[in-house]
Amino acid sequence: MSEDDPPGSGSGRSRFLDERLARLDAPSVPIHRALVLGATGGVGGALLEALVSRKVSVRAMRRWGSSERAMERWGQRQGVQWVVGDVTQRETLVSAMGGCTVAFHVAAVLDDGLEGPAAIAAAVDSMRNVLDAAAEAHLARLVVVGTAHTVDGTPAAGGQMDESCRYLPGGGEHWSFEARYRVELEVLRAAAVGLPVVLVNPTLCAGAGAVLGQPERWPQAFVGGGAPRVRDGVVNVIDVRDVAAALVEAAVRGRSGQRYILAGHDLTGAQLWARLEALGVKGGLGQRAGALVGASRWALEPWAGAIGRRAGFGARRASAQLGLSPRSLEETLEGIFGGRA
């Protein structure tokens, strides 16, 4: 294990296997052409910006019937080619990955129209499609964006959660936790048999396209400072632009089979809401919140229920291996409402 890793870090595997995977990795992967699955989403849009700024040729996938706003924004940009496909249809993935050296899976894991066991099964099936297509396309690296929902357990020394803190299934949490956990297991299994895949776990993204969601969909307990476990619980916020930059670095120099927590700033739910209020959340909220990406009901309610049981998050591994350096919380939150930063 690298000296950059905290003691006991891993994702449910032994330290011996972590060391083996690290030694097998190439030092870096050049990105000649990249595929972005989920390019019309908030993180996907920030990733497109990061790739284009690095002069990378990008193929961006959107689903049939998805919003064309992102296409309109990027349609005239040199180096971005739009294709239509779906993670539920393996043949479209194989076609889209053709000629690409790396791919980023930032598409939604869960189907908004499904719940419970049906949603879990659909999520796992879609991830298997992506992994199988990546193997068939002989990608040099696949980067899968997971979630910090799957980081849980006893915090490491210092009180922050790290990659050694693992979600324990069957604990009665929201079914979406279980779905995300099952999906990550598929990713780690694929890595164990040789697929060059890296798993990235961002915390609560904020900025121009973030998981925070449309304010009118925020659970009342969160925005109103209602339930004590939500009001006083810890939430970690990271700028979506910092997430995008780290994803690019994960493709270039991330270690196959590794998980990387992308964390920014710890604060309580009440503190976060107070910061947003200070920036003018009240009054004209609906009009000014376009910079917060829309989130479906299952995306926000689990977060509101989770922050009360979590300690803060640390990102030592991502900082050491991917160069993650989060910008200030003030810059992130100002960029949400004022278009600044």
C-alpha positions as CSV (number, residue, x, y, z in Angstrom):
1,M,0.0,0.0,0.0
2,S,1.2,3.5,-0.8
3,E,2.4,5.7,2.1
4,D,-0.2,8.1,0.8
5,D,-3.0,5.9,2.0
6,P,-4.3,6.0,5.5
7,P,-3.9,2.9,7.6
8,G,-6.7,0.4,7.1
9,S,-8.0,2.1,3.9
10,G,-9.7,-0.1,1.4
11,S,-13.2,-1.0,0.2
12,G,-13.9,-4.3,1.9
13,R,-10.8,-6.1,0.6
14,S,-7.7,-7.0,2.4
15,R,-4.7,-4.7,2.6
16,F,-2.7,-7.3,0.6
17,L,-5.2,-7.1,-2.3
18,D,-5.0,-3.3,-2.3
19,E,-1.2,-3.5,-2.5
20,R,-1.4,-6.0,-5.4
21,L,-3.9,-3.8,-7.3
22,A,-1.7,-0.8,-6.9
23,R,1.4,-2.6,-8.2
24,L,-0.5,-3.8,-11.3
25,D,-1.6,-0.3,-12.3
26,A,0.1,1.6,-15.1
27,P,1.4,5.0,-13.9
28,S,-0.9,7.0,-16.1
29,V,-3.4,6.7,-18.9
30,P,-3.4,9.3,-21.7
31,I,-6.9,10.5,-22.6
32,H,-7.2,10.7,-26.4
33,R,-11.0,10.4,-26.6
34,A,-13.4,10.2,-23.7
35,L,-17.0,9.0,-23.5
36,V,-19.2,10.7,-20.9
37,L,-22.4,8.7,-19.9
38,G,-24.8,11.1,-18.3
39,A,-23.5,14.2,-20.0
40,T,-26.7,16.1,-19.6
41,G,-26.6,16.0,-15.8
42,G,-25.0,18.5,-13.5
43,V,-21.8,16.5,-12.8
44,G,-21.7,15.5,-16.5
45,G,-21.8,19.1,-17.6
46,A,-19.0,20.1,-15.3
47,L,-17.0,17.1,-16.6
48,L,-17.5,18.1,-20.2
49,E,-16.2,21.6,-19.3
50,A,-13.1,20.1,-17.6
51,L,-12.4,17.8,-20.5
52,V,-12.9,20.4,-23.2
53,S,-10.6,22.8,-21.3
54,R,-7.9,20.1,-21.5
55,K,-8.4,19.8,-25.3
56,V,-9.8,16.3,-25.0
57,S,-12.0,15.0,-27.8
58,V,-15.3,14.1,-26.1
59,R,-18.2,11.8,-27.0
60,A,-21.2,12.7,-24.9
61,M,-24.2,10.3,-24.5
62,R,-27.7,11.3,-23.8
63,R,-30.9,9.2,-23.5
64,W,-33.7,9.4,-26.0
65,G,-36.1,12.1,-25.0
66,S,-33.7,13.7,-22.5
67,S,-33.3,17.4,-22.2
68,E,-31.6,19.1,-25.2
69,R,-30.4,22.1,-23.2
70,A,-27.0,20.6,-22.7
71,M,-26.8,19.8,-26.4
72,E,-27.7,23.3,-27.3
73,R,-25.0,24.6,-24.9
74,W,-22.3,22.2,-26.2
75,G,-23.4,21.6,-29.7
76,Q,-21.2,24.3,-31.2
77,R,-18.2,23.5,-29.1
78,Q,-15.3,22.0,-30.9
79,G,-14.4,18.5,-29.7
80,V,-17.9,17.4,-28.4
81,Q,-19.8,14.8,-30.3
82,W,-23.3,13.9,-29.1
83,V,-24.6,10.3,-29.4
84,V,-27.9,8.8,-28.2
85,G,-28.0,5.7,-26.1
86,D,-29.0,4.2,-22.7
87,V,-27.2,2.3,-20.0
88,T,-30.1,-0.2,-20.2
89,Q,-29.1,-1.1,-23.8
90,R,-25.7,-2.7,-23.9
91,E,-25.3,-2.4,-27.7
92,T,-25.6,1.4,-27.6
93,L,-22.8,1.4,-25.0
94,V,-20.5,-0.7,-27.0
95,S,-21.0,1.5,-30.0
96,A,-20.5,4.7,-28.1
97,M,-17.3,3.4,-26.4
98,G,-15.7,2.4,-29.8
99,G,-12.5,4.4,-30.4
100,C,-12.5,5.9,-26.8
101,T,-9.6,5.4,-24.5
102,V,-11.5,6.2,-21.3
103,A,-15.2,6.5,-20.3
104,F,-16.9,8.2,-17.4
105,H,-20.1,6.8,-15.9
106,V,-21.8,9.8,-14.3
107,A,-25.4,8.8,-15.3
108,A,-28.0,8.4,-12.7
109,V,-27.8,5.0,-11.1
110,L,-31.5,4.8,-10.1
111,D,-34.5,4.9,-12.4
112,D,-36.9,7.6,-11.3
113,G,-39.8,5.4,-12.1
114,L,-38.9,2.4,-10.0
115,E,-38.6,1.7,-6.3
116,G,-37.5,-1.0,-3.9
117,P,-36.3,-4.4,-5.3
118,A,-37.2,-3.5,-8.8
119,A,-35.0,-0.4,-8.8
120,I,-32.1,-2.3,-7.2
121,A,-32.3,-5.0,-9.9
122,A,-32.5,-2.4,-12.7
123,A,-29.5,-0.5,-11.3
124,V,-27.3,-3.6,-11.0
125,D,-28.3,-4.8,-14.5
126,S,-27.4,-1.4,-16.0
127,M,-24.1,-1.3,-14.3
128,R,-23.3,-4.8,-15.6
129,N,-24.1,-3.5,-19.1
130,V,-21.6,-0.7,-18.6
131,L,-18.9,-3.0,-17.3
132,D,-19.4,-5.6,-20.0
133,A,-19.3,-2.9,-22.7
134,A,-16.1,-1.4,-21.3
135,A,-14.5,-4.8,-21.4
136,E,-15.6,-5.4,-25.0
137,A,-14.4,-1.9,-26.0
138,H,-11.0,-2.5,-24.4
139,L,-11.0,0.8,-22.5
140,A,-7.8,1.8,-20.9
141,R,-9.8,3.1,-17.9
142,L,-13.4,3.3,-16.8
143,V,-14.3,5.8,-14.1
144,V,-17.6,5.2,-12.2
145,V,-19.1,7.9,-10.0
146,G,-20.7,6.4,-7.0
147,T,-21.9,8.2,-3.8
148,A,-20.8,8.8,-0.3
149,H,-23.9,7.0,0.8
150,T,-21.8,3.8,0.7
151,V,-19.3,5.1,3.1
152,D,-20.3,4.3,6.7
153,G,-19.2,2.7,9.9
154,T,-16.7,3.8,12.6
155,P,-14.8,6.9,11.6
156,A,-11.1,6.7,11.3
157,A,-8.8,8.5,13.8
158,G,-9.6,12.1,13.8
159,G,-13.3,11.6,13.5
160,Q,-13.7,11.7,9.7
161,M,-15.0,9.0,7.5
162,D,-12.6,7.5,5.0
163,E,-12.5,4.6,2.5
164,S,-12.0,2.1,5.4
165,C,-15.6,3.0,6.6
166,R,-17.9,0.6,4.8
167,Y,-21.6,0.5,4.4
168,L,-23.2,-2.5,6.1
169,P,-26.2,-3.8,4.1
170,G,-29.5,-4.8,5.7
171,G,-29.6,-2.0,8.2
172,G,-33.0,-0.9,7.3
173,E,-31.9,2.3,5.6
174,H,-33.6,3.7,2.5
175,W,-33.7,1.2,-0.4
176,S,-31.5,3.5,-2.5
177,F,-28.6,2.9,-0.1
178,E,-28.8,-0.8,-0.8
179,A,-29.0,-0.2,-4.6
180,R,-25.9,2.0,-4.6
181,Y,-24.1,-0.5,-2.5
182,R,-25.0,-3.4,-4.8
183,V,-23.9,-1.4,-7.8
184,E,-20.5,-0.7,-6.2
185,L,-20.0,-4.4,-5.5
186,E,-20.4,-5.0,-9.3
187,V,-17.7,-2.4,-10.0
188,L,-15.3,-3.9,-7.5
189,R,-15.9,-7.4,-8.7
190,A,-15.1,-6.3,-12.2
191,A,-11.9,-4.7,-11.0
192,A,-10.9,-7.9,-9.2
193,V,-10.9,-9.8,-12.4
194,G,-8.9,-7.3,-14.3
195,L,-11.2,-4.5,-15.7
196,P,-9.3,-1.2,-15.3
197,V,-12.1,0.6,-13.4
198,V,-11.9,3.3,-10.7
199,L,-14.7,4.1,-8.3
200,V,-15.1,7.7,-7.1
201,N,-17.4,8.7,-4.2
202,P,-18.3,12.4,-4.1
203,T,-20.1,13.8,-1.1
204,L,-22.9,16.4,-1.5
205,C,-22.1,18.3,-4.7
206,A,-22.9,22.0,-5.0
207,G,-22.5,24.6,-7.7
208,A,-23.6,24.8,-11.3
209,G,-25.2,21.4,-11.5
210,A,-25.2,19.7,-8.1
211,V,-26.9,16.9,-6.2
212,L,-28.4,19.5,-3.8
213,G,-31.4,19.7,-6.1
214,Q,-34.2,22.1,-6.7
215,P,-34.9,23.9,-3.5
216,E,-38.6,23.3,-3.8
217,R,-37.8,19.6,-3.6
218,W,-35.7,19.9,-0.5
219,P,-37.3,18.0,2.4
220,Q,-38.9,20.4,4.8
221,A,-37.0,18.9,7.7
222,F,-33.7,19.9,6.0
223,V,-34.5,23.4,4.8
224,G,-36.5,24.3,7.9
225,G,-34.0,23.0,10.4
226,G,-36.7,20.7,11.8
227,A,-35.6,17.3,13.0
228,P,-32.6,17.5,15.3
229,R,-30.7,14.7,13.6
230,V,-30.9,16.6,10.3
231,R,-30.4,20.0,11.7
232,D,-27.4,19.0,13.9
233,G,-26.0,16.2,11.7
234,V,-22.9,16.6,9.6
235,V,-23.0,17.1,5.9
236,N,-20.0,17.5,3.6
237,V,-20.2,19.8,0.6
238,I,-17.9,19.8,-2.4
239,D,-17.9,22.0,-5.5
240,V,-19.0,20.2,-8.6
241,R,-16.0,21.7,-10.5
242,D,-13.6,20.1,-8.1
243,V,-15.4,16.8,-8.6
244,A,-15.0,17.1,-12.3
245,A,-11.3,17.9,-12.1
246,A,-10.8,14.9,-9.8
247,L,-12.7,12.6,-12.2
248,V,-10.3,13.6,-15.0
249,E,-7.3,12.8,-12.7
250,A,-8.9,9.5,-11.7
251,A,-9.0,8.5,-15.4
252,V,-5.4,9.5,-15.9
253,R,-3.8,8.2,-12.7
254,G,-6.4,6.5,-10.5
255,R,-5.7,3.0,-9.3
256,S,-7.9,0.3,-10.6
257,G,-10.1,-1.3,-8.0
258,Q,-9.7,1.7,-5.6
259,R,-12.4,3.9,-4.2
260,Y,-11.7,7.6,-3.8
261,I,-13.9,9.8,-1.5
262,L,-14.2,13.3,-2.9
263,A,-14.9,15.5,0.1
264,G,-14.9,19.2,0.6
265,H,-16.2,21.0,3.7
266,D,-18.0,19.6,6.8
267,L,-20.8,21.5,8.4
268,T,-24.1,20.8,10.0
269,G,-27.4,20.9,8.1
270,A,-28.4,24.0,10.0
271,Q,-25.1,25.7,9.1
272,L,-25.5,24.9,5.5
273,W,-29.0,26.3,5.4
274,A,-27.9,29.5,7.2
275,R,-25.1,30.0,4.6
276,L,-27.7,29.6,1.8
277,E,-30.1,32.0,3.5
278,A,-27.3,34.6,3.9
279,L,-26.8,34.4,0.1
280,G,-30.4,35.3,-0.5
281,V,-32.2,32.0,-0.7
282,K,-35.4,33.5,0.5
283,G,-37.3,35.5,-2.1
284,G,-36.9,34.6,-5.7
285,L,-35.6,31.2,-4.7
286,G,-37.2,29.4,-7.6
287,Q,-35.8,31.7,-10.2
288,R,-32.3,31.8,-8.8
289,A,-31.9,28.1,-8.1
290,G,-31.3,27.0,-11.6
291,A,-27.7,26.5,-10.8
292,L,-28.8,23.7,-8.4
293,V,-29.4,20.6,-10.4
294,G,-32.9,19.0,-10.2
295,A,-33.0,15.9,-8.0
296,S,-35.7,13.3,-7.8
297,R,-37.4,12.5,-4.6
298,W,-35.1,9.5,-3.8
299,A,-32.0,11.6,-4.3
300,L,-32.6,14.0,-1.5
301,E,-34.7,12.2,1.1
302,P,-31.9,9.7,1.8
303,W,-29.4,12.5,2.1
304,A,-31.5,14.3,4.6
305,G,-32.0,11.1,6.6
306,A,-28.3,10.2,6.4
307,I,-26.5,13.3,7.5
308,G,-27.7,12.9,11.1
309,R,-25.9,9.6,11.5
310,R,-22.6,10.5,9.8
311,A,-19.4,12.0,11.0
312,G,-17.5,14.3,8.6
313,F,-15.7,13.0,5.5
314,G,-12.0,13.0,4.7
315,A,-10.4,12.9,1.3
316,R,-6.7,12.1,2.1
317,R,-6.4,9.4,-0.6
318,A,-7.9,11.6,-3.3
319,S,-5.8,14.6,-2.2
320,A,-2.6,12.5,-2.3
321,Q,-3.3,10.4,-5.5
322,L,-5.6,12.7,-7.5
323,G,-4.5,16.1,-6.4
324,L,-7.9,17.0,-5.0
325,S,-7.8,20.5,-3.5
326,P,-11.3,21.8,-2.8
327,R,-12.0,25.5,-3.3
328,S,-13.5,27.5,-0.4
329,L,-17.1,26.9,0.6
330,E,-17.8,30.6,0.1
331,E,-16.8,30.4,-3.5
332,T,-18.9,27.3,-4.1
333,L,-22.1,28.7,-2.5
334,E,-21.7,32.1,-4.1
335,G,-21.4,30.4,-7.5
336,I,-24.8,28.7,-6.9
337,F,-26.9,31.8,-6.7
338,G,-24.9,34.7,-8.1
339,G,-23.3,33.0,-11.1
340,R,-20.0,34.2,-9.6
341,A,-16.8,32.1,-8.9
